[in-house]
Every structure is written in C-alpha cells, then in structure tokens.
C-alpha cells in the first residue's frame, strides 16, 4: 500500500464507520488543529476531547508556537482519545512548519530548549527561517511536515526556494488542508508525489466546527507506529475544504465597518446555527487590537503598509517583491 488521498466529505464516515475502522486497528487523526492557546484560535480543549470521542477520531493540537494546549489535551484525554504531540512553528520569513513528536517529553524538551528563548522578542515569529528550523528539528525525534505548501501569503514553503538539502529532511507534505481553496491542495499532492514524501491531512481548524474535516488514517496502535506509517508513505488522507472561521471573520468585519443592523443579527444567527459555538468568544477575541493583524498576516495576502503597521510583522516586508523594508 502506498499513500492515498481522497477529496470527500468526512461526515460520511464519522461515527459508525470510523468506529469499525478503529476496531480493525485504524486511527483517523486530524493532524493540524488550533485551540485558544493560538493567537487566532477559539476552541476549548474540553470541546476538542468531547468531539473526538463522539466522532471516533484523534487529533494533534498544533498551536502556533505554543505547546500548552497540547499538554492540556493530554491531561484531559487520558487514554480515551488518540492525541499526537505537536506544534506549528512560524518561521522568521513567515513559512509554517508542523512538528509531530513521538511522545510528550520530547515535545517539551524541544520547546524548552529551542523555542522559549526565540519567542521573547516576537511571539508570532521565531528568529529562524524555514531552512534553519528544519535543520534544527532534524536533530530531534519528530515528524517534520510542510503544511499548506502552496498557500497564499508567506506561510507556504513553495513561496520560497525549496533547496534540495532542505527537502531531503522533510518527512511529509500536508496534501489536504481544510482551509485552502482552488489548486493549493492539488498542487501539494502533485509535489508530494514528485519529491516522494508521506501524506498528511488536517483541517487547520481554529473553531470546533472545523475539527475533523480532513483526516489522516494509518493502521497503528500507538503514536510511534502512526508517525512511522506516514514516513513510509502508507497513510490515507481524506477530507474537504471548509473555510468556516475565515467566512465568520469576514462577517464580523461587516459588523465593525457598517454598524449593527438587522441583517447582521441574521448573519450572526446563521453562524450559531451552523455550530460555530464559539461565536461570542470570537467577538470578544476580535476586540483585541492584535487579532485581525495576526489573522490577516498569517492567512491572507498582506500588503506592505499593513505589515509595517505592527512591530511583530514589519520584518516580513523585506520578503515582498521589490521591497526594501519599512520606513
């Protein structure tokens, strides 16, 4: 068996089907999910655990530059939910890299030795580019994955020159990212096959409704076997694109710019009906002066003036074409 990928609605296999697969030794894991411990995340750890148990799925809490959510999930899940220790790191040039560890002591060791000191000046971006981070992570026992390689903005590795020596050290490519549209995921699949890397899939969810919209399946009894199956290119990825949070944020922006009117209340009710249970928390979080800037600079195509407007993102301007930096 070689790695496979299917663009399908995961809802059709959640629950009974995944329950049967689990009894047969398969684990279905959302390898890329964010909680309130991420600057742009909304979901409580308790919600994640509850949803995983209900749908018979596992997950990896991959908060931006943080591991507190991953550690909390371990405490709350016990042995009832398959949780893989992980984190998503934002490099100095904007590229995101996913690291999944074989156990929690190794995750904590990496974070305490390599990450903590690098986040004191800028908690949004470490002081290494993607090549330097991959070199560093290669010294640890972990699965190195390049998420959303063809994503807009800075966060995809294919925005930059992917040197052969760096690519050799990557174990897997995220071939389905639930937040992307158009040709971003198909291009990732084609590239992963070309460079002969393992396949992973994840929702990249920031709200509970997104959890499990993309899954990675491996026949494995434990974390070690699961990650090794990915490295051996024996995973199955299934999922679809579902940009729930981004659409909700655009709705709130209308509230801010146009004032409170009846259509806005109707839109708010629509999101509540869709199951975005953190709607009230999202509105509260958005009041932070940093939220929109963080979200826009990480997930969209920011312009020079926008990046220059915040101390944590102004260094990115040098990565724009024909730009020498902020004045």
C-alpha positions in Angstrom: 0.0 0.0 0.0 1.2 3.5 -0.9 -0.1 6.8 0.3 -3.6 7.7 -1.0 -5.7 10.9 -0.9 -9.4 11.4 -1.5 -11.4 14.6 -1.6 -14.5 13.5 0.2 -16.8 14.8 2.9 -15.5 13.2 6.1 -19.0 13.4 7.7 -20.0 10.3 5.7 -17.5 8.1 7.6 -17.6 9.7 11.0 -19.1 7.8 13.9 -20.1 4.2 13.0 -17.7 3.8 10.1 -14.7 5.1 12.0 -15.7 3.1 15.0 -15.5 -0.1 12.9 -12.1 1.0 11.4 -10.8 1.7 14.9 -11.7 -1.8 16.0 -9.7 -3.1 12.9 -6.6 -1.1 14.1 -7.0 2.1 12.1 -6.6 5.5 13.7 -8.1 8.6 12.0 -6.4 11.8 13.1 -6.8 15.5 12.3 -3.1 16.3 12.2 -3.5 20.1 12.2 -5.8 21.8 14.7 -5.6 25.0 16.8 -7.2 25.9 20.2 -7.5 29.0 22.3 -3.8 28.7 23.0 -3.1 30.0 19.5 -3.4 33.8 19.0 -6.1 33.2 16.4 -7.7 30.1 17.9 -11.1 29.8 19.6 -11.7 26.2 20.8 -11.5 25.0 24.3 -9.6 21.8 24.9 -12.7 20.2 26.5 -14.6 20.8 23.3 -11.9 19.0 21.3 -11.9 16.0 23.5 -15.7 15.7 23.5 -15.9 16.0 19.7 -13.1 13.4 19.2 -14.9 10.9 21.4 -18.2 11.5 19.6 -16.7 11.1 16.1 -14.2 8.3 16.9 -11.3 10.5 15.7 -7.9 11.6 17.1 -6.2 14.9 16.7 -2.9 16.7 17.1 -3.1 20.1 18.9 -0.7 22.2 16.8 -1.0 25.6 18.2 1.1 28.4 16.8 4.5 28.5 18.6 2.8 27.0 21.7 2.5 23.6 23.4 0.3 24.4 26.4 -2.8 23.3 24.5 -1.1 20.0 23.5 -0.2 19.3 27.1 -3.6 20.2 28.4 -5.2 17.8 25.8 -3.0 15.0 27.1 -4.2 15.6 30.7 -7.9 15.7 29.7 -7.9 12.9 27.1 -6.4 10.2 29.3 -6.3 7.0 27.3 -9.7 7.6 25.7 -8.6 9.7 22.7 -5.6 9.3 20.3 -3.6 12.5 20.7 -0.3 13.2 18.9 2.0 15.7 20.5 2.6 18.6 18.1 3.0 22.3 17.3 3.1 24.6 14.3 6.0 26.9 14.2 6.0 30.2 12.3 9.5 30.9 10.9 11.1 34.4 10.6 10.3 34.6 6.9 6.6 33.6 7.5 6.8 29.9 6.5 4.9 27.5 8.8 6.4 24.1 9.7 4.5 21.3 11.5 6.3 19.1 14.0 4.8 16.0 15.5 6.7 14.2 18.3 6.7 10.6 19.3 6.0 11.4 23.0 5.3 14.4 25.2 8.7 14.5 27.0 10.3 15.0 23.6 7.9 17.8 22.7 8.6 19.6 26.0 12.3 19.1 25.6 12.3 20.7 22.1 10.1 23.6 23.2 12.0 24.4 26.3 15.4 24.1 24.7 14.8 25.6 21.3 11.6 27.7 21.2 11.1 29.5 24.5 14.1 31.9 24.2 13.2 32.6 20.5 9.7 33.8 21.3 10.7 36.5 23.8 11.2 39.2 21.2 8.4 38.2 18.8 5.9 35.6 19.9 4.4 35.4 16.4 7.6 34.6 14.5 10.8 32.8 15.7 14.2 34.1 14.7 15.0 31.2 12.2 13.9 30.8 8.6 12.4 27.5 7.4 15.7 26.0 6.3 17.3 26.7 9.7 14.3 25.4 11.6 14.2 22.2 9.6 17.9 21.7 10.2 17.3 22.2 14.0 14.2 19.9 14.1 16.2 17.2 12.3 18.2 16.7 15.4 15.1 15.6 17.3 12.9 12.6 17.1 9.9 14.0 15.3 7.9 14.0 12.0 8.7 17.2 10.0 5.8 18.2 7.8 5.4 21.2 5.5 1.8 22.3 5.8 -0.1 24.2 3.0 3.0 24.4 0.8 1.2 26.5 -1.9 -0.9 28.7 0.5 -1.2 32.4 -0.1 1.0 34.9 1.7 4.2 33.8 3.3 3.2 30.6 5.1 3.7 28.1 2.3 7.2 26.8 1.7 6.8 26.9 -2.0 6.7 30.7 -1.8 10.5 30.5 -1.4 13.2 28.4 -3.0 12.9 24.9 -1.6 16.6 23.7 -1.6 17.2 20.0 -2.2 19.1 19.6 1.1 16.2 21.1 3.0 13.6 19.0 1.2 15.5 15.8 2.0 15.0 16.5 5.7 11.2 16.8 5.4 9.2 13.6 6.1 5.8 14.6 4.8 3.6 17.1 3.0 0.2 18.2 4.0 -1.8 17.3 0.9 -5.2 18.4 2.2 -5.5 21.5 4.2 -9.2 22.2 5.1 -8.7 26.0 4.9 -7.4 26.2 1.3 -9.2 26.7 -1.9 -8.6 26.3 -5.7 -5.4 24.5 -6.8 -3.5 24.8 -3.5 -4.2 21.2 -2.3 -4.0 19.5 -5.8 -0.6 21.2 -6.3 0.5 19.9 -2.8 -0.5 16.3 -3.8 1.5 16.6 -7.1 4.5 18.0 -5.3 4.5 15.4 -2.5 4.5 12.6 -5.2 7.3 14.3 -7.1 9.6 14.5 -4.0 8.4 11.1 -2.7 7.2 12.3 0.7 4.5 11.0 3.1 1.0 12.4 3.0 -0.8 14.1 5.9 -4.1 15.9 6.1 -5.6 18.2 8.6 -8.4 20.8 9.0 -6.1 23.6 10.1 -9.2 24.4 12.1 -9.4 27.3 14.5 -13.0 26.6 15.7 -14.7 23.4 16.8 -16.9 23.0 13.7 -13.8 22.6 11.6 -12.3 19.7 13.7 -12.0 16.5 11.6 -13.0 18.0 8.2 -9.7 16.5 7.0 -8.2 13.3 8.4 -5.0 11.2 8.2 -5.6 7.4 8.5 -3.0 4.9 9.4 -3.1 1.3 10.7 -1.4 1.8 14.0 -1.8 1.1 17.7 0.4 3.9 19.0 1.9 7.2 18.1 5.2 5.7 17.1 3.6 3.3 14.6 1.3 6.1 13.3 4.1 8.5 12.5 6.3 5.8 11.1 3.5 4.8 8.7 3.4 8.3 7.4 7.1 8.3 6.9 6.8 5.0 5.0 4.1 6.6 2.8 1.4 4.3 4.0 -1.2 6.8 5.1 -4.6 7.6 3.7 -5.8 11.2 3.6 -9.5 12.1 3.2 -11.1 15.5 3.5 -12.6 18.6 2.0 -12.1 22.4 2.1 -14.2 24.2 4.6 -13.2 27.8 5.4 -15.7 28.3 8.3 -13.7 30.6 10.5 -12.5 32.9 7.7 -16.0 33.4 6.5 -17.2 34.2 10.0 -14.4 36.7 10.5 -15.4 38.4 7.3 -19.0 38.6 8.7 -17.7 40.3 11.8 -15.8 42.8 9.8 -19.1 43.8 8.3 -20.4 44.5 11.8 -17.4 46.6 12.6 -17.5 48.7 9.4 -21.2 49.0 8.8 -22.7 49.2 12.3 -25.2 47.0 14.0 -28.2 46.4 11.7 -30.8 43.7 11.4 -29.1 41.8 8.5 -26.0 41.5 10.8 -28.1 39.9 13.5 -29.5 37.5 11.0 -25.9 36.6 9.9 -24.9 36.1 13.5 -27.8 33.7 14.0 -26.7 31.8 10.8 -23.3 31.2 12.2 -24.7 30.0 15.5 -27.0 27.6 13.6 -24.0 26.2 11.7 -22.5 25.2 15.0 -19.8 27.8 15.5 -20.3 27.5 19.2 -17.5 30.0 20.0 -19.3 32.9 18.3 -19.5 35.0 21.4 -15.8 34.2 22.3 -14.8 35.2 18.7 -16.5 38.6 19.1 -14.7 39.1 22.4 -11.3 38.0 21.0 -11.7 40.2 17.9 -11.8 43.2 20.2 -8.1 42.7 20.8 -6.1 45.1 18.7 -3.8 42.2 17.6 -6.3 39.6 16.4 -7.1 40.9 12.9 -3.5 41.8 12.3 -2.3 38.3 13.3 -5.0 36.5 11.3 -4.5 38.6 8.1 -0.7 38.5 8.2 -0.7 34.7 8.6 -3.6 33.6 6.4 -4.0 36.1 3.6 -2.0 38.2 1.1 -0.9 41.2 3.2 0.3 44.4 1.7 3.4 46.3 2.7 1.6 49.1 4.5 -0.4 46.5 6.6 2.7 44.6 7.6 4.6 47.8 8.5 1.8 48.7 10.9 2.7 46.2 13.6 6.1 45.6 15.3 5.7 41.8 15.0 5.2 41.8 11.2 7.2 44.6 9.8 10.3 42.4 9.3 8.2 40.4 6.7 8.2 43.4 4.3 11.7 42.5 3.1 10.2 39.3 1.7 7.9 41.2 -0.6 8.9 41.7 -4.2 10.7 45.0 -4.9 10.5 46.0 -1.2 13.4 47.2 0.9 11.5 47.3 4.1 9.5 49.7 6.2 10.5 53.4 6.5 
